[in-house]
Amino acid sequence: MTPRFYDLLIGGVMLAPILSYGAVSLIVALVLHPILRRIGSSTWFLSPSIAEFSLYMAIFSLITLLA
């Protein structure tokens, strides 16, 4: 049995659920950004921007799998 995905309705426009998943994962990544910056995670990676994008994709994938 496949899960049912609910569309997001804003002003009479139906948006795909993946847009709301992306928005939620962006908010979570933005909240985690200062915390990770404070503990010095930018020195752990060769390219911090790719590491931040990978964190966003991991959060996005987790939200998509759990929804």
C-alpha positions in Angstrom: 0.0 0.0 0.0 1.5 3.3 -1.0 1.2 6.4 1.2 -1.1 9.2 0.2 0.5 12.5 -0.5 -1.5 15.6 0.2 -1.2 18.7 -2.0 -0.6 22.1 -0.4 -3.3 24.6 -1.4 -2.2 28.3 -1.4 -4.5 30.8 -2.8 -6.3 28.3 -4.9 -3.1 26.9 -6.4 -2.3 23.3 -5.7 1.4 22.7 -5.0 3.2 19.4 -5.0 4.1 17.9 -1.5 7.8 17.9 -2.5 7.8 21.8 -2.3 6.7 21.7 1.3 9.3 19.1 2.1 11.9 21.3 0.5 10.8 24.3 2.5 10.8 22.4 5.8 14.3 21.0 5.1 15.6 24.4 4.2 14.3 25.8 7.5 15.9 22.9 9.4 19.2 23.4 7.6 19.1 27.2 8.3 18.6 26.5 11.9 21.4 24.0 12.1 23.8 26.3 10.1 24.8 28.6 13.0 25.1 25.7 15.4 27.5 23.9 13.1 29.4 27.1 12.4 29.9 27.6 16.2 31.4 24.2 16.8 33.8 24.7 13.9 32.5 22.3 11.3 33.9 24.4 8.5 37.4 23.2 9.4 36.3 19.5 9.1 35.6 19.6 5.3 37.6 20.6 2.3 34.6 22.4 0.8 32.2 23.7 3.5 29.6 24.8 0.8 29.4 21.2 -0.5 29.1 19.9 3.0 26.2 22.3 3.7 24.4 21.2 0.5 25.0 17.6 1.5 23.4 18.3 4.9 20.4 19.9 3.2 20.0 16.9 0.9 20.3 14.5 3.8 17.6 16.3 5.7 15.4 16.5 2.6 15.8 12.8 2.0 15.0 12.0 5.6 11.8 14.1 5.5 10.8 12.6 2.2 11.2 9.0 3.5 9.4 9.7 6.8 6.4 11.5 5.2 
